[in-house]
């Protein structure tokens, strides 16, 4: 393999001048630079990418650190990241493990975290001493970051307002909410739903909440099918939710409890699609017998009949904005601590208009 030292000797210059000429990282006289490049071409010298990364402290790679590979929302988000990174001559890499220590060995320039919970756990552990730039996809949920981390945030309160408004516009007054968390959760979706429906239900609002969680179903053996993964070293629980499976159980409970709602807002599209499947198995037709609306607007909603109505979060755009924000940080540009991401109601066939 030809080295820079050989190029320098042949061109009659120092190794540092060759480095500047090859990297465009400093001033080199035009004629001298031309001679160096001609010599390099003649000798067949090409900069080694790993060596370049070590010298420049740039690898041209960003990491999306996300465990939930079954959720099409994150796959869509990753696709948006890949395209945005390509436009700026970067490559995205994907890690589906929650082993934060592995980040230390990765040749990356920055990290994109999938939500506030994972970001906080990272910052409280490995991130305390490993100061790689971090961006978080965010959904308005409470989190205490040990250092400033820019967020690309989706306004989930407005998302829930769109979902409820769509159902009310179609004549639905009694709505239920189905989620993978207990009723006491501080998740913005639950808080916003309760605020919007309090005038309808008053102190009975919990009767219209279906929480697929051990705390909500302590005596129900069916909840045991859903296991959380534990990071034994740190003692941190980082659940990899089976949203589709929990959606199926939510539909079963809806039928068993004979909830008199005419429509359900599901935690996300995967959850809603699981509900669709179980409703169908129970002989309950969507939207004839029950209307259903999801949250995400992910690509998976198109492959079910009926096509799911959803509040679109445009994960591709959120992912792209995460990449652009992170690269702006790396380039020393000023970035917003919190930047928004678009939302829009995406109509399908899962909501029926009541007479």
BALOBA-1460 file (C-alpha; in Angstrom, 3 decimals):
// residues 355
<rec num="1" residu="x" x="0.000" y="0.000" z="0.000"/>
<rec num="2" residu="x" x="1.364" y="3.406" z="-0.998"/>
<rec num="3" residu="x" x="1.822" y="5.788" z="1.943"/>
<rec num="4" residu="x" x="1.733" y="9.555" z="2.247"/>
<rec num="5" residu="x" x="5.406" y="9.503" z="3.076"/>
<rec num="6" residu="x" x="6.151" y="7.997" z="-0.352"/>
<rec num="7" residu="x" x="3.975" y="10.616" z="-2.050"/>
<rec num="8" residu="x" x="5.782" y="13.363" z="-0.094"/>
<rec num="9" residu="x" x="9.218" y="12.058" z="-1.053"/>
<rec num="10" residu="x" x="8.286" y="11.752" z="-4.732"/>
<rec num="11" residu="x" x="6.709" y="15.248" z="-4.791"/>
<rec num="12" residu="x" x="9.529" y="16.819" z="-2.806"/>
<rec num="13" residu="x" x="7.362" y="18.113" z="0.022"/>
<rec num="14" residu="x" x="6.644" y="17.257" z="3.645"/>
<rec num="15" residu="x" x="4.023" y="14.737" z="4.753"/>
<rec num="16" residu="x" x="2.003" y="17.526" z="6.368"/>
<rec num="17" residu="x" x="1.781" y="19.367" z="3.021"/>
<rec num="18" residu="x" x="0.536" y="16.161" z="1.367"/>
<rec num="19" residu="x" x="-2.097" y="15.844" z="4.103"/>
<rec num="20" residu="x" x="-3.322" y="19.395" z="3.585"/>
<rec num="21" residu="x" x="-3.439" y="18.919" z="-0.185"/>
<rec num="22" residu="x" x="-5.354" y="15.633" z="0.006"/>
<rec num="23" residu="x" x="-7.780" y="16.799" z="2.714"/>
<rec num="24" residu="x" x="-8.320" y="20.376" z="1.522"/>
<rec num="25" residu="x" x="-7.592" y="21.252" z="5.139"/>
<rec num="26" residu="x" x="-5.132" y="24.102" z="4.743"/>
<rec num="27" residu="x" x="-3.293" y="26.340" z="2.337"/>
<rec num="28" residu="x" x="-1.079" y="24.729" z="-0.315"/>
<rec num="29" residu="x" x="0.277" y="26.587" z="-3.343"/>
<rec num="30" residu="x" x="-1.744" y="25.766" z="-6.439"/>
<rec num="31" residu="x" x="1.191" y="24.399" z="-8.448"/>
<rec num="32" residu="x" x="2.442" y="22.374" z="-5.500"/>
<rec num="33" residu="x" x="-1.000" y="20.939" z="-4.870"/>
<rec num="34" residu="x" x="-1.348" y="20.017" z="-8.535"/>
<rec num="35" residu="x" x="2.014" y="18.208" z="-8.433"/>
<rec num="36" residu="x" x="1.081" y="16.323" z="-5.267"/>
<rec num="37" residu="x" x="-2.223" y="15.132" z="-6.724"/>
<rec num="38" residu="x" x="-0.522" y="14.023" z="-9.942"/>
<rec num="39" residu="x" x="2.084" y="12.052" z="-7.969"/>
<rec num="40" residu="x" x="-0.606" y="10.492" z="-5.785"/>
<rec num="41" residu="x" x="-2.571" y="9.461" z="-8.857"/>
<rec num="42" residu="x" x="0.503" y="8.030" z="-10.564"/>
<rec num="43" residu="x" x="1.526" y="6.011" z="-7.492"/>
<rec num="44" residu="x" x="-2.050" y="4.849" z="-6.913"/>
<rec num="45" residu="x" x="-2.392" y="6.478" z="-3.505"/>
<rec num="46" residu="x" x="-5.871" y="6.833" z="-2.056"/>
<rec num="47" residu="x" x="-6.586" y="8.077" z="1.492"/>
<rec num="48" residu="x" x="-7.699" y="5.288" z="3.830"/>
<rec num="49" residu="x" x="-11.160" y="6.169" z="5.212"/>
<rec num="50" residu="x" x="-10.430" y="4.975" z="8.761"/>
<rec num="51" residu="x" x="-7.120" y="6.818" z="8.866"/>
<rec num="52" residu="x" x="-8.847" y="9.916" z="7.497"/>
<rec num="53" residu="x" x="-11.486" y="9.664" z="10.190"/>
<rec num="54" residu="x" x="-8.882" y="9.470" z="12.925"/>
<rec num="55" residu="x" x="-6.971" y="12.453" z="11.570"/>
<rec num="56" residu="x" x="-10.016" y="14.634" z="10.939"/>
<rec num="57" residu="x" x="-11.930" y="13.399" z="13.995"/>
<rec num="58" residu="x" x="-14.786" y="12.806" z="11.575"/>
<rec num="59" residu="x" x="-16.134" y="9.418" z="10.504"/>
<rec num="60" residu="x" x="-19.000" y="10.691" z="8.285"/>
<rec num="61" residu="x" x="-21.279" y="8.308" z="10.171"/>
<rec num="62" residu="x" x="-24.200" y="8.928" z="12.535"/>
<rec num="63" residu="x" x="-25.839" y="6.371" z="14.815"/>
<rec num="64" residu="x" x="-29.583" y="5.869" z="15.280"/>
<rec num="65" residu="x" x="-29.785" y="4.102" z="18.625"/>
<rec num="66" residu="x" x="-33.182" y="2.394" z="18.645"/>
<rec num="67" residu="x" x="-34.300" y="-0.910" z="20.119"/>
<rec num="68" residu="x" x="-37.854" y="-1.118" z="18.789"/>
<rec num="69" residu="x" x="-37.212" y="-2.700" z="15.384"/>
<rec num="70" residu="x" x="-40.741" y="-4.113" z="15.129"/>
<rec num="71" residu="x" x="-42.394" y="-0.702" z="15.011"/>
<rec num="72" residu="x" x="-42.760" y="0.576" z="11.447"/>
<rec num="73" residu="x" x="-42.740" y="4.159" z="12.792"/>
<rec num="74" residu="x" x="-39.037" y="3.886" z="13.604"/>
<rec num="75" residu="x" x="-38.251" y="2.205" z="10.301"/>
<rec num="76" residu="x" x="-39.905" y="5.141" z="8.516"/>
<rec num="77" residu="x" x="-37.951" y="7.553" z="10.718"/>
<rec num="78" residu="x" x="-34.713" y="5.783" z="9.843"/>
<rec num="79" residu="x" x="-35.464" y="6.052" z="6.122"/>
<rec num="80" residu="x" x="-35.836" y="9.813" z="6.548"/>
<rec num="81" residu="x" x="-32.495" y="9.905" z="8.335"/>
<rec num="82" residu="x" x="-30.756" y="7.938" z="5.602"/>
<rec num="83" residu="x" x="-31.933" y="10.327" z="2.890"/>
<rec num="84" residu="x" x="-31.060" y="13.468" z="4.872"/>
<rec num="85" residu="x" x="-27.622" y="12.080" z="5.721"/>
<rec num="86" residu="x" x="-26.968" y="11.138" z="2.090"/>
<rec num="87" residu="x" x="-27.647" y="14.698" z="0.976"/>
<rec num="88" residu="x" x="-24.917" y="15.908" z="3.311"/>
<rec num="89" residu="x" x="-22.447" y="13.159" z="2.440"/>
<rec num="90" residu="x" x="-23.008" y="11.169" z="5.627"/>
<rec num="91" residu="x" x="-24.060" y="7.603" z="6.319"/>
<rec num="92" residu="x" x="-26.523" y="6.378" z="8.933"/>
<rec num="93" residu="x" x="-25.876" y="3.291" z="11.002"/>
<rec num="94" residu="x" x="-28.502" y="1.537" z="13.143"/>
<rec num="95" residu="x" x="-28.086" y="-0.160" z="16.523"/>
<rec num="96" residu="x" x="-30.952" y="-2.230" z="17.899"/>
<rec num="97" residu="x" x="-29.280" y="-3.057" z="21.214"/>
<rec num="98" residu="x" x="-29.621" y="-1.130" z="24.456"/>
<rec num="99" residu="x" x="-25.971" y="-1.785" z="25.343"/>
<rec num="100" residu="x" x="-24.823" y="1.813" z="25.753"/>
<rec num="101" residu="x" x="-21.225" y="0.716" z="26.332"/>
<rec num="102" residu="x" x="-20.970" y="-0.381" z="22.699"/>
<rec num="103" residu="x" x="-21.210" y="3.270" z="21.653"/>
<rec num="104" residu="x" x="-17.688" y="3.830" z="22.939"/>
<rec num="105" residu="x" x="-16.352" y="1.410" z="20.316"/>
<rec num="106" residu="x" x="-18.384" y="2.769" z="17.414"/>
<rec num="107" residu="x" x="-16.778" y="5.047" z="14.824"/>
<rec num="108" residu="x" x="-19.488" y="7.695" z="14.747"/>
<rec num="109" residu="x" x="-19.722" y="11.481" z="14.934"/>
<rec num="110" residu="x" x="-23.022" y="11.740" z="16.814"/>
<rec num="111" residu="x" x="-26.080" y="9.899" z="18.121"/>
<rec num="112" residu="x" x="-29.819" y="10.203" z="17.466"/>
<rec num="113" residu="x" x="-31.991" y="8.825" z="20.265"/>
<rec num="114" residu="x" x="-35.566" y="7.594" z="19.595"/>
<rec num="115" residu="x" x="-37.300" y="9.259" z="22.567"/>
<rec num="116" residu="x" x="-36.818" y="11.075" z="25.857"/>
<rec num="117" residu="x" x="-36.686" y="7.932" z="28.018"/>
<rec num="118" residu="x" x="-33.759" y="6.343" z="26.187"/>
<rec num="119" residu="x" x="-31.976" y="9.699" z="26.005"/>
<rec num="120" residu="x" x="-32.249" y="10.228" z="29.749"/>
<rec num="121" residu="x" x="-30.971" y="6.724" z="30.525"/>
<rec num="122" residu="x" x="-28.013" y="7.219" z="28.191"/>
<rec num="123" residu="x" x="-27.089" y="10.584" z="29.710"/>
<rec num="124" residu="x" x="-27.346" y="9.155" z="33.230"/>
<rec num="125" residu="x" x="-24.969" y="6.292" z="32.387"/>
<rec num="126" residu="x" x="-22.398" y="6.234" z="29.584"/>
<rec num="127" residu="x" x="-23.255" y="9.744" z="28.450"/>
<rec num="128" residu="x" x="-22.019" y="11.257" z="31.700"/>
<rec num="129" residu="x" x="-18.412" y="10.866" z="30.614"/>
<rec num="130" residu="x" x="-18.723" y="10.312" z="26.874"/>
<rec num="131" residu="x" x="-19.494" y="13.688" z="25.345"/>
<rec num="132" residu="x" x="-20.465" y="12.696" z="21.817"/>
<rec num="133" residu="x" x="-23.121" y="15.077" z="20.366"/>
<rec num="134" residu="x" x="-26.678" y="13.795" z="20.938"/>
<rec num="135" residu="x" x="-30.060" y="14.668" z="19.435"/>
<rec num="136" residu="x" x="-33.359" y="13.321" z="20.786"/>
<rec num="137" residu="x" x="-36.602" y="12.663" z="18.972"/>
<rec num="138" residu="x" x="-39.135" y="13.968" z="21.479"/>
<rec num="139" residu="x" x="-42.855" y="13.679" z="22.160"/>
<rec num="140" residu="x" x="-43.411" y="16.202" z="24.942"/>
<rec num="141" residu="x" x="-43.020" y="13.717" z="27.785"/>
<rec num="142" residu="x" x="-41.276" y="14.773" z="31.024"/>
<rec num="143" residu="x" x="-37.550" y="14.020" z="31.187"/>
<rec num="144" residu="x" x="-34.641" y="15.457" z="33.136"/>
<rec num="145" residu="x" x="-31.530" y="15.566" z="30.997"/>
<rec num="146" residu="x" x="-28.231" y="15.951" z="32.847"/>
<rec num="147" residu="x" x="-26.961" y="18.186" z="30.034"/>
<rec num="148" residu="x" x="-28.502" y="20.201" z="27.233"/>
<rec num="149" residu="x" x="-29.669" y="18.023" z="24.349"/>
<rec num="150" residu="x" x="-31.541" y="19.494" z="21.367"/>
<rec num="151" residu="x" x="-34.895" y="17.842" z="20.663"/>
<rec num="152" residu="x" x="-36.962" y="17.469" z="17.524"/>
<rec num="153" residu="x" x="-40.341" y="17.444" z="19.176"/>
<rec num="154" residu="x" x="-43.837" y="16.466" z="18.103"/>
<rec num="155" residu="x" x="-46.648" y="18.253" z="19.921"/>
<rec num="156" residu="x" x="-48.592" y="15.238" z="21.180"/>
<rec num="157" residu="x" x="-51.197" y="17.426" z="22.865"/>
<rec num="158" residu="x" x="-52.186" y="18.805" z="19.466"/>
<rec num="159" residu="x" x="-52.028" y="15.289" z="18.049"/>
<rec num="160" residu="x" x="-54.643" y="14.109" z="20.549"/>
<rec num="161" residu="x" x="-56.749" y="17.192" z="19.856"/>
<rec num="162" residu="x" x="-56.764" y="16.293" z="16.141"/>
<rec num="163" residu="x" x="-57.782" y="12.707" z="16.882"/>
<rec num="164" residu="x" x="-60.628" y="13.673" z="19.219"/>
<rec num="165" residu="x" x="-61.799" y="16.465" z="16.906"/>
<rec num="166" residu="x" x="-62.019" y="14.049" z="13.966"/>
<rec num="167" residu="x" x="-64.113" y="11.581" z="15.941"/>
<rec num="168" residu="x" x="-66.403" y="14.284" z="17.287"/>
<rec num="169" residu="x" x="-66.834" y="15.716" z="13.785"/>
<rec num="170" residu="x" x="-68.146" y="12.301" z="12.779"/>
<rec num="171" residu="x" x="-70.721" y="12.256" z="15.570"/>
<rec num="172" residu="x" x="-68.804" y="10.240" z="18.194"/>
<rec num="173" residu="x" x="-69.322" y="11.489" z="21.738"/>
<rec num="174" residu="x" x="-68.240" y="8.506" z="23.839"/>
<rec num="175" residu="x" x="-64.586" y="7.808" z="23.155"/>
<rec num="176" residu="x" x="-62.179" y="5.328" z="24.719"/>
<rec num="177" residu="x" x="-58.381" y="5.508" z="24.925"/>
<rec num="178" residu="x" x="-56.214" y="2.388" z="24.646"/>
<rec num="179" residu="x" x="-52.563" y="2.506" z="25.731"/>
<rec num="180" residu="x" x="-49.753" y="0.205" z="26.917"/>
<rec num="181" residu="x" x="-49.339" y="2.148" z="30.193"/>
<rec num="182" residu="x" x="-51.246" y="2.377" z="33.486"/>
<rec num="183" residu="x" x="-53.793" y="5.136" z="34.011"/>
<rec num="184" residu="x" x="-51.421" y="7.049" z="36.271"/>
<rec num="185" residu="x" x="-48.917" y="7.517" z="33.426"/>
<rec num="186" residu="x" x="-47.850" y="11.079" z="32.747"/>
<rec num="187" residu="x" x="-47.665" y="10.384" z="29.012"/>
<rec num="188" residu="x" x="-48.946" y="13.437" z="27.131"/>
<rec num="189" residu="x" x="-51.458" y="11.363" z="25.160"/>
<rec num="190" residu="x" x="-53.254" y="10.232" z="28.300"/>
<rec num="191" residu="x" x="-53.150" y="13.678" z="29.913"/>
<rec num="192" residu="x" x="-54.498" y="15.395" z="26.795"/>
<rec num="193" residu="x" x="-57.288" y="12.828" z="26.331"/>
<rec num="194" residu="x" x="-58.425" y="13.203" z="29.927"/>
<rec num="195" residu="x" x="-58.443" y="16.971" z="29.609"/>
<rec num="196" residu="x" x="-60.500" y="16.843" z="26.420"/>
<rec num="197" residu="x" x="-63.002" y="14.257" z="27.710"/>
<rec num="198" residu="x" x="-63.369" y="15.413" z="31.303"/>
<rec num="199" residu="x" x="-66.534" y="17.382" z="30.513"/>
<rec num="200" residu="x" x="-68.117" y="14.215" z="29.104"/>
<rec num="201" residu="x" x="-67.071" y="11.640" z="31.710"/>
<rec num="202" residu="x" x="-66.183" y="13.574" z="34.853"/>
<rec num="203" residu="x" x="-64.777" y="11.162" z="37.465"/>
<rec num="204" residu="x" x="-65.805" y="8.141" z="35.315"/>
<rec num="205" residu="x" x="-63.076" y="8.754" z="32.760"/>
<rec num="206" residu="x" x="-61.029" y="5.778" z="33.920"/>
<rec num="207" residu="x" x="-63.897" y="3.507" z="32.814"/>
<rec num="208" residu="x" x="-63.027" y="4.493" z="29.252"/>
<rec num="209" residu="x" x="-59.303" y="3.868" z="29.613"/>
<rec num="210" residu="x" x="-57.807" y="0.521" z="28.578"/>
<rec num="211" residu="x" x="-54.278" y="0.161" z="29.920"/>
<rec num="212" residu="x" x="-52.368" y="-2.944" z="28.880"/>
<rec num="213" residu="x" x="-49.916" y="-3.027" z="31.744"/>
<rec num="214" residu="x" x="-49.229" y="-5.212" z="34.795"/>
<rec num="215" residu="x" x="-50.377" y="-2.432" z="37.108"/>
<rec num="216" residu="x" x="-53.758" y="-2.291" z="35.385"/>
<rec num="217" residu="x" x="-54.172" y="-6.071" z="35.047"/>
<rec num="218" residu="x" x="-52.468" y="-7.586" z="38.127"/>
<rec num="219" residu="x" x="-54.657" y="-10.700" z="38.200"/>
<rec num="220" residu="x" x="-54.922" y="-11.231" z="34.451"/>
<rec num="221" residu="x" x="-52.540" y="-13.990" z="33.271"/>
<rec num="222" residu="x" x="-52.700" y="-12.658" z="29.711"/>
<rec num="223" residu="x" x="-50.466" y="-9.726" z="30.643"/>
<rec num="224" residu="x" x="-47.637" y="-12.155" z="31.403"/>
<rec num="225" residu="x" x="-47.130" y="-12.645" z="27.668"/>
<rec num="226" residu="x" x="-45.551" y="-9.197" z="27.530"/>
<rec num="227" residu="x" x="-42.118" y="-9.059" z="29.117"/>
<rec num="228" residu="x" x="-39.906" y="-6.039" z="29.683"/>
<rec num="229" residu="x" x="-36.184" y="-6.356" z="29.083"/>
<rec num="230" residu="x" x="-34.001" y="-5.393" z="32.025"/>
<rec num="231" residu="x" x="-30.547" y="-3.875" z="31.771"/>
<rec num="232" residu="x" x="-29.186" y="-5.884" z="34.694"/>
<rec num="233" residu="x" x="-25.937" y="-3.941" z="34.953"/>
<rec num="234" residu="x" x="-27.567" y="-0.550" z="35.400"/>
<rec num="235" residu="x" x="-30.875" y="-1.720" z="36.833"/>
<rec num="236" residu="x" x="-32.738" y="0.316" z="34.216"/>
<rec num="237" residu="x" x="-35.865" y="-1.031" z="32.609"/>
<rec num="238" residu="x" x="-36.083" y="-0.232" z="28.922"/>
<rec num="239" residu="x" x="-39.246" y="-1.876" z="27.611"/>
<rec num="240" residu="x" x="-39.456" y="-3.144" z="24.077"/>
<rec num="241" residu="x" x="-43.199" y="-2.963" z="23.717"/>
<rec num="242" residu="x" x="-45.198" y="-5.427" z="21.664"/>
<rec num="243" residu="x" x="-47.634" y="-2.724" z="20.599"/>
<rec num="244" residu="x" x="-49.439" y="-4.979" z="18.123"/>
<rec num="245" residu="x" x="-49.944" y="-7.742" z="20.687"/>
<rec num="246" residu="x" x="-51.078" y="-5.304" z="23.341"/>
<rec num="247" residu="x" x="-53.503" y="-3.828" z="20.840"/>
<rec num="248" residu="x" x="-55.036" y="-7.267" z="20.374"/>
<rec num="249" residu="x" x="-55.522" y="-7.649" z="24.135"/>
<rec num="250" residu="x" x="-56.965" y="-4.119" z="24.345"/>
<rec num="251" residu="x" x="-59.666" y="-5.043" z="21.811"/>
<rec num="252" residu="x" x="-60.438" y="-8.204" z="23.773"/>
<rec num="253" residu="x" x="-60.828" y="-6.220" z="27.003"/>
<rec num="254" residu="x" x="-62.969" y="-3.620" z="25.241"/>
<rec num="255" residu="x" x="-65.405" y="-6.374" z="24.282"/>
<rec num="256" residu="x" x="-65.278" y="-8.169" z="27.644"/>
<rec num="257" residu="x" x="-65.912" y="-4.983" z="29.613"/>
<rec num="258" residu="x" x="-68.723" y="-3.999" z="27.241"/>
<rec num="259" residu="x" x="-67.447" y="-0.440" z="27.086"/>
<rec num="260" residu="x" x="-70.160" y="1.692" z="25.496"/>
<rec num="261" residu="x" x="-67.799" y="3.949" z="23.524"/>
<rec num="262" residu="x" x="-68.427" y="4.203" z="19.778"/>
<rec num="263" residu="x" x="-64.802" y="4.980" z="18.930"/>
<rec num="264" residu="x" x="-61.312" y="4.267" z="20.266"/>
<rec num="265" residu="x" x="-58.145" y="6.351" z="20.098"/>
<rec num="266" residu="x" x="-55.201" y="3.948" z="20.060"/>
<rec num="267" residu="x" x="-51.739" y="4.744" z="21.421"/>
<rec num="268" residu="x" x="-50.134" y="4.353" z="17.990"/>
<rec num="269" residu="x" x="-50.726" y="2.697" z="14.633"/>
<rec num="270" residu="x" x="-49.211" y="-0.645" z="15.638"/>
<rec num="271" residu="x" x="-51.508" y="-0.729" z="18.655"/>
<rec num="272" residu="x" x="-54.508" y="0.192" z="16.484"/>
<rec num="273" residu="x" x="-53.710" y="-2.497" z="13.909"/>
<rec num="274" residu="x" x="-53.546" y="-5.091" z="16.676"/>
<rec num="275" residu="x" x="-56.984" y="-3.946" z="17.829"/>
<rec num="276" residu="x" x="-58.302" y="-4.246" z="14.265"/>
<rec num="277" residu="x" x="-57.137" y="-7.838" z="14.044"/>
<rec num="278" residu="x" x="-58.745" y="-8.920" z="17.311"/>
<rec num="279" residu="x" x="-61.969" y="-7.014" z="16.650"/>
<rec num="280" residu="x" x="-62.241" y="-8.876" z="13.357"/>
<rec num="281" residu="x" x="-61.702" y="-12.221" z="15.100"/>
<rec num="282" residu="x" x="-64.456" y="-11.314" z="17.585"/>
<rec num="283" residu="x" x="-66.888" y="-10.493" z="14.783"/>
<rec num="284" residu="x" x="-66.738" y="-6.762" z="15.585"/>
<rec num="285" residu="x" x="-66.377" y="-4.843" z="12.351"/>
<rec num="286" residu="x" x="-64.290" y="-1.675" z="11.978"/>
<rec num="287" residu="x" x="-65.785" y="0.868" z="11.344"/>
<rec num="288" residu="x" x="-69.337" y="-0.532" z="11.214"/>
<rec num="289" residu="x" x="-69.429" y="-1.506" z="14.885"/>
<rec num="290" residu="x" x="-66.540" y="0.508" z="16.295"/>
<rec num="291" residu="x" x="-64.500" y="3.370" z="14.865"/>
<rec num="292" residu="x" x="-60.763" y="3.424" z="15.396"/>
<rec num="293" residu="x" x="-58.067" y="6.048" z="14.988"/>
<rec num="294" residu="x" x="-54.312" y="5.596" z="15.364"/>
<rec num="295" residu="x" x="-51.368" y="7.894" z="15.921"/>
<rec num="296" residu="x" x="-48.244" y="7.832" z="13.717"/>
<rec num="297" residu="x" x="-49.365" y="7.780" z="10.085"/>
<rec num="298" residu="x" x="-46.812" y="5.023" z="9.505"/>
<rec num="299" residu="x" x="-46.535" y="3.098" z="6.246"/>
<rec num="300" residu="x" x="-47.945" y="-0.059" z="7.902"/>
<rec num="301" residu="x" x="-51.452" y="1.465" z="8.113"/>
<rec num="302" residu="x" x="-51.884" y="1.135" z="4.347"/>
<rec num="303" residu="x" x="-51.593" y="-2.644" z="4.363"/>
<rec num="304" residu="x" x="-54.694" y="-3.347" z="6.445"/>
<rec num="305" residu="x" x="-58.316" y="-3.416" z="5.437"/>
<rec num="306" residu="x" x="-59.844" y="-1.069" z="6.340"/>
<rec num="307" residu="x" x="-57.069" y="1.457" z="5.860"/>
<rec num="308" residu="x" x="-56.446" y="3.040" z="9.242"/>
<rec num="309" residu="x" x="-57.313" y="6.675" z="9.905"/>
<rec num="310" residu="x" x="-54.384" y="8.159" z="11.796"/>
<rec num="311" residu="x" x="-52.849" y="11.398" z="12.976"/>
<rec num="312" residu="x" x="-49.696" y="11.542" z="10.877"/>
<rec num="313" residu="x" x="-46.472" y="12.414" z="12.670"/>
<rec num="314" residu="x" x="-44.405" y="12.173" z="9.477"/>
<rec num="315" residu="x" x="-41.581" y="10.104" z="10.995"/>
<rec num="316" residu="x" x="-39.464" y="10.513" z="7.843"/>
<rec num="317" residu="x" x="-39.491" y="14.287" z="8.300"/>
<rec num="318" residu="x" x="-38.775" y="14.024" z="12.007"/>
<rec num="319" residu="x" x="-35.848" y="11.714" z="11.280"/>
<rec num="320" residu="x" x="-34.506" y="14.048" z="8.593"/>
<rec num="321" residu="x" x="-34.709" y="17.019" z="10.938"/>
<rec num="322" residu="x" x="-32.836" y="15.083" z="13.620"/>
<rec num="323" residu="x" x="-30.012" y="14.461" z="11.129"/>
<rec num="324" residu="x" x="-29.884" y="18.056" z="9.924"/>
<rec num="325" residu="x" x="-29.853" y="19.395" z="13.482"/>
<rec num="326" residu="x" x="-27.084" y="17.017" z="14.505"/>
<rec num="327" residu="x" x="-24.955" y="17.872" z="11.473"/>
<rec num="328" residu="x" x="-25.501" y="21.584" z="12.082"/>
<rec num="329" residu="x" x="-24.156" y="21.049" z="15.609"/>
<rec num="330" residu="x" x="-21.115" y="19.241" z="14.253"/>
<rec num="331" residu="x" x="-20.477" y="22.119" z="11.848"/>
<rec num="332" residu="x" x="-20.602" y="24.649" z="14.666"/>
<rec num="333" residu="x" x="-23.880" y="26.236" z="13.600"/>
<rec num="334" residu="x" x="-26.400" y="27.596" z="16.071"/>
<rec num="335" residu="x" x="-29.304" y="25.193" z="16.602"/>
<rec num="336" residu="x" x="-32.605" y="25.472" z="18.450"/>
<rec num="337" residu="x" x="-32.874" y="23.573" z="21.709"/>
<rec num="338" residu="x" x="-36.393" y="22.461" z="20.719"/>
<rec num="339" residu="x" x="-37.584" y="22.399" z="17.113"/>
<rec num="340" residu="x" x="-40.957" y="21.227" z="15.896"/>
<rec num="341" residu="x" x="-42.050" y="18.539" z="13.474"/>
<rec num="342" residu="x" x="-45.275" y="18.558" z="11.389"/>
<rec num="343" residu="x" x="-48.515" y="16.696" z="12.159"/>
<rec num="344" residu="x" x="-51.627" y="16.174" z="10.036"/>
<rec num="345" residu="x" x="-54.769" y="14.060" z="10.106"/>
<rec num="346" residu="x" x="-54.544" y="11.281" z="7.514"/>
<rec num="347" residu="x" x="-57.987" y="9.956" z="6.695"/>
<rec num="348" residu="x" x="-58.579" y="6.291" z="6.033"/>
<rec num="349" residu="x" x="-61.613" y="4.031" z="6.295"/>
<rec num="350" residu="x" x="-61.621" y="3.137" z="9.990"/>
<rec num="351" residu="x" x="-63.884" y="5.975" z="11.210"/>
<rec num="352" residu="x" x="-67.623" y="5.834" z="10.495"/>
<rec num="353" residu="x" x="-69.821" y="8.919" z="10.426"/>
<rec num="354" residu="x" x="-72.716" y="8.433" z="12.841"/>
<rec num="355" residu="x" x="-76.161" y="9.573" z="11.860"/>
